[in-house]
Amino acid sequence: MHENFPSKFINPRNVEVWLPPGYNPSIRYPVLYVHDGQNVFNPSTSYTGIAWEIDSVAESLIAKGKIIPPIVVAVWNSPLRFLEYMPNKPAENIRQQLQQMGRAGEVISDNYLRFLVEELKPFIDKTYSTNPAPSSTFIMGASMGGLISLYAAMEYPHIFGGAACLSTHWPALNGVVVDHLQNSPPDPNKVRLYFDHGTINLDSLYHPFQQRVDAILTNAGFVMGDNMLTHKFEGADHNERAWRDRVYRPLLFLLGKSTD
């Protein structure tokens, strides 16, 4: 645990790093950055008391020879989670709406991404045996964490070669991120994208948005099942338990040695 990791862009926060079994400094490992880091490994620190348990899931997939062993970097969120995870560019012209929603302050996701790219990633690459190439650097999150993961891949394709977006909260601010995606889709030759959603509670809202996103990306040159994948999970809710149960899917997509 790197407690209160400092930054000149955002407030300090905890950063947890998981190393795969048999970690060897002579091997260069891919790195997966995950948002809402307190929910990633340990149920005792998770918001709901249930964690994704990515460490256990990854260990199982590694043992079965399904994925390339990764280093997982869990970046804890802060009380400014919405402002840090809501993509800046789509939100630039709707400040009045943000104020009406009671969201105090400015959207600061560009600063959050600068923290990841300019401060945290260089530290991780210096401290651990990583493969720093974009083809081995991935980012993942759920809900608002899905939005910021996609935004990271759009803004920094030379850093993040793949993003996994679970239960992406497309309705945020009336779906402005989808509009932004249509106007500025990422390069299918540079990034790989995973999406999923359930069908219960908040997740019940996502299907029409996801259909539009799939169409936008397909028109931009992405190929479903190749550099893009979308899954719909019937009966799945919007919570850590649901994401824990299916997090193996994005791990296979981003790090897989063979097709699931």
C-alpha positions as semicolon CSV with decimal commas, in nm:
position;residue;x (nm);y (nm);z (nm)
1;M;0,000;0,000;0,000
2;H;0,127;0,344;-0,094
3;E;-0,068;0,561;0,149
4;N;-0,165;0,918;0,063
5;F;0,020;0,912;-0,267
6;P;0,095;1,281;-0,336
7;S;-0,005;1,476;-0,643
8;K;0,014;1,833;-0,768
9;F;-0,302;1,776;-0,973
10;I;-0,549;1,618;-0,728
11;N;-0,585;1,534;-0,360
12;P;-0,358;1,259;-0,221
13;R;-0,504;0,909;-0,210
14;N;-0,409;0,554;-0,131
15;V;-0,273;0,334;-0,408
16;E;-0,256;-0,044;-0,369
17;V;-0,033;-0,256;-0,589
18;W;-0,081;-0,629;-0,638
19;L;0,204;-0,836;-0,778
20;P;0,130;-1,171;-0,945
21;P;0,244;-1,499;-0,789
22;G;0,611;-1,561;-0,853
23;Y;0,677;-1,199;-0,940
24;N;1,022;-1,181;-1,097
25;P;1,200;-0,845;-1,145
26;S;1,367;-0,982;-1,457
27;I;1,027;-1,014;-1,628
28;R;0,839;-0,713;-1,768
29;Y;0,472;-0,731;-1,668
30;P;0,164;-0,564;-1,817
31;V;-0,009;-0,321;-1,582
32;L;-0,379;-0,280;-1,515
33;Y;-0,491;0,042;-1,344
34;V;-0,828;0,014;-1,167
35;H;-1,044;0,296;-1,028
36;D;-1,236;0,286;-0,698
37;G;-0,934;0,103;-0,564
38;Q;-1,068;0,043;-0,214
39;N;-1,326;-0,192;-0,369
40;V;-1,077;-0,393;-0,574
41;F;-0,904;-0,634;-0,335
42;N;-1,022;-0,622;0,024
43;P;-1,384;-0,650;0,145
44;S;-1,288;-0,469;0,467
45;T;-1,210;-0,149;0,275
46;S;-1,487;-0,181;0,017
47;Y;-1,777;0,063;0,022
48;T;-2,029;-0,223;0,042
49;G;-1,822;-0,480;0,229
50;I;-1,787;-0,679;-0,093
51;A;-1,475;-0,647;-0,310
52;W;-1,408;-0,739;-0,672
53;E;-1,131;-0,971;-0,548
54;I;-0,936;-0,914;-0,868
55;D;-0,629;-1,066;-0,703
56;S;-0,805;-1,400;-0,648
57;V;-0,966;-1,396;-0,992
58;A;-0,636;-1,313;-1,161
59;E;-0,452;-1,583;-0,965
60;S;-0,704;-1,841;-1,083
61;L;-0,678;-1,732;-1,447
62;I;-0,298;-1,728;-1,426
63;A;-0,292;-2,078;-1,277
64;K;-0,510;-2,201;-1,564
65;G;-0,282;-2,039;-1,820
66;K;-0,562;-1,813;-1,940
67;I;-0,399;-1,470;-1,897
68;I;-0,059;-1,307;-1,896
69;P;0,026;-1,232;-1,531
70;P;-0,031;-0,859;-1,467
71;I;0,056;-0,605;-1,203
72;V;-0,269;-0,451;-1,076
73;V;-0,268;-0,092;-0,949
74;A;-0,580;-0,005;-0,749
75;V;-0,627;0,372;-0,721
76;W;-0,860;0,467;-0,437
77;N;-1,129;0,723;-0,503
78;S;-1,194;1,042;-0,305
79;P;-1,497;1,243;-0,187
80;L;-1,470;1,421;-0,524
81;R;-1,532;1,097;-0,712
82;F;-1,796;1,233;-0,951
83;L;-1,588;1,538;-1,041
84;E;-1,277;1,324;-1,091
85;Y;-1,449;1,055;-1,298
86;M;-1,686;1,268;-1,511
87;P;-1,500;1,329;-1,840
88;N;-1,401;1,694;-1,871
89;K;-1,450;1,765;-2,239
90;P;-1,810;1,640;-2,261
91;A;-1,895;1,836;-1,945
92;E;-1,739;2,167;-2,046
93;N;-2,061;2,321;-2,175
94;I;-2,299;2,200;-1,902
95;R;-2,165;2,367;-1,590
96;Q;-2,507;2,513;-1,509
97;Q;-2,658;2,165;-1,509
98;L;-2,385;2,046;-1,276
99;Q;-2,469;2,328;-1,037
100;Q;-2,839;2,243;-1,049
101;M;-2,750;1,885;-0,956
102;G;-2,570;2,015;-0,649
103;R;-2,228;1,912;-0,779
104;A;-2,008;2,174;-0,620
105;G;-1,685;2,262;-0,793
106;E;-1,543;2,205;-1,138
107;V;-1,509;1,874;-1,317
108;I;-1,146;1,773;-1,268
109;S;-1,109;1,447;-1,457
110;D;-0,841;1,595;-1,682
111;N;-0,638;1,659;-1,367
112;Y;-0,712;1,307;-1,244
113;L;-0,580;1,164;-1,571
114;R;-0,271;1,385;-1,551
115;F;-0,210;1,236;-1,207
116;L;-0,231;0,885;-1,352
117;V;-0,020;0,958;-1,659
118;E;0,238;1,207;-1,531
119;E;0,282;1,102;-1,168
120;L;0,151;0,755;-1,085
121;K;0,250;0,563;-1,398
122;P;0,612;0,690;-1,396
123;F;0,635;0,588;-1,029
124;I;0,492;0,242;-1,100
125;D;0,723;0,192;-1,399
126;K;1,024;0,297;-1,190
127;T;0,934;0,095;-0,881
128;Y;0,815;-0,229;-1,040
129;S;0,920;-0,440;-1,337
130;T;0,663;-0,324;-1,592
131;N;0,624;-0,326;-1,965
132;P;0,546;0,046;-2,011
133;A;0,423;0,016;-2,370
134;P;0,058;0,107;-2,440
135;S;0,001;-0,248;-2,567
136;S;0,068;-0,362;-2,208
137;T;-0,095;-0,077;-2,016
138;F;-0,467;-0,099;-1,941
139;I;-0,730;0,085;-1,738
140;M;-1,057;-0,040;-1,588
141;G;-1,350;0,077;-1,381
142;A;-1,721;0,040;-1,316
143;S;-2,009;0,287;-1,342
144;M;-1,849;0,636;-1,338
145;G;-1,520;0,442;-1,335
146;G;-1,623;0,303;-1,672
147;L;-1,665;0,653;-1,811
148;I;-1,324;0,770;-1,693
149;S;-1,162;0,451;-1,827
150;L;-1,301;0,515;-2,174
151;Y;-1,204;0,881;-2,151
152;A;-0,849;0,783;-2,053
153;A;-0,818;0,565;-2,362
154;M;-0,959;0,844;-2,579
155;E;-0,730;1,113;-2,438
156;Y;-0,415;0,902;-2,394
157;P;-0,410;0,620;-2,652
158;H;-0,030;0,646;-2,650
159;I;-0,042;0,546;-2,282
160;F;-0,343;0,315;-2,242
161;G;-0,380;0,054;-2,512
162;G;-0,699;-0,091;-2,368
163;A;-0,989;0,001;-2,142
164;A;-1,251;-0,209;-1,967
165;C;-1,575;-0,032;-1,880
166;L;-1,814;-0,230;-1,659
167;S;-2,171;-0,104;-1,613
168;T;-2,067;0,222;-1,775
169;H;-2,287;0,504;-1,646
170;W;-2,379;0,641;-1,988
171;P;-2,680;0,844;-1,863
172;A;-2,452;1,081;-1,668
173;L;-2,545;1,438;-1,760
174;N;-2,794;1,319;-2,021
175;G;-2,548;1,101;-2,207
176;V;-2,301;1,372;-2,308
177;V;-2,015;1,122;-2,313
178;V;-2,187;0,926;-2,589
179;D;-2,226;1,246;-2,792
180;H;-1,858;1,321;-2,738
181;L;-1,768;0,968;-2,843
182;Q;-1,960;1,013;-3,167
183;N;-1,776;1,335;-3,243
184;S;-1,431;1,207;-3,141
185;P;-1,413;0,825;-3,152
186;P;-1,084;0,662;-3,056
187;D;-0,852;0,508;-3,313
188;P;-0,931;0,135;-3,354
189;N;-0,567;0,077;-3,444
190;K;-0,449;0,205;-3,106
191;V;-0,695;0,093;-2,837
192;R;-0,905;-0,210;-2,744
193;L;-1,234;-0,157;-2,562
194;Y;-1,445;-0,382;-2,339
195;F;-1,797;-0,294;-2,222
196;D;-2,065;-0,474;-2,025
197;H;-2,382;-0,414;-1,829
198;G;-2,647;-0,599;-1,636
199;T;-3,024;-0,560;-1,646
200;I;-3,127;-0,468;-1,290
201;N;-3,160;-0,126;-1,121
202;L;-2,917;0,131;-1,268
203;D;-2,789;-0,124;-1,517
204;S;-3,139;-0,152;-1,665
205;L;-3,085;0,197;-1,813
206;Y;-2,769;0,117;-2,004
207;H;-2,869;-0,109;-2,294
208;P;-2,992;0,158;-2,541
209;F;-2,688;0,372;-2,469
210;Q;-2,458;0,073;-2,519
211;Q;-2,625;-0,012;-2,849
212;R;-2,553;0,341;-2,970
213;V;-2,193;0,320;-2,845
214;D;-2,143;-0,012;-3,023
215;A;-2,274;0,139;-3,347
216;I;-2,051;0,447;-3,315
217;L;-1,741;0,237;-3,258
218;T;-1,825;-0,011;-3,533
219;N;-1,868;0,277;-3,775
220;A;-1,530;0,409;-3,660
221;G;-1,363;0,082;-3,757
222;F;-1,379;-0,127;-3,440
223;V;-1,457;-0,495;-3,488
224;M;-1,677;-0,669;-3,233
225;G;-1,497;-0,971;-3,090
226;D;-1,160;-0,840;-3,202
227;N;-1,057;-0,498;-3,069
228;M;-1,395;-0,442;-2,905
229;L;-1,628;-0,656;-2,695
230;T;-1,967;-0,594;-2,534
231;H;-2,145;-0,829;-2,294
232;K;-2,498;-0,809;-2,153
233;F;-2,553;-1,004;-1,831
234;E;-2,918;-1,087;-1,770
235;G;-3,019;-1,049;-1,406
236;A;-2,697;-0,872;-1,305
237;D;-2,722;-0,572;-1,071
238;H;-2,518;-0,254;-1,034
239;N;-2,288;-0,348;-0,747
240;E;-1,953;-0,495;-0,645
241;R;-2,094;-0,846;-0,619
242;A;-2,198;-0,840;-0,985
243;W;-1,866;-0,693;-1,098
244;R;-1,673;-0,945;-0,889
245;D;-1,863;-1,231;-1,051
246;R;-1,776;-1,121;-1,405
247;V;-1,445;-0,937;-1,376
248;Y;-1,278;-1,242;-1,531
249;R;-1,432;-1,133;-1,862
250;P;-1,241;-0,805;-1,902
251;L;-0,927;-0,971;-1,767
252;L;-0,951;-1,230;-2,043
253;F;-1,017;-0,962;-2,303
254;L;-0,725;-0,740;-2,204
255;L;-0,474;-1,001;-2,090
256;G;-0,596;-1,327;-2,236
257;K;-0,369;-1,582;-2,398
258;S;-0,664;-1,735;-2,581
259;T;-1,020;-1,644;-2,678
260;D;-1,284;-1,698;-2,410
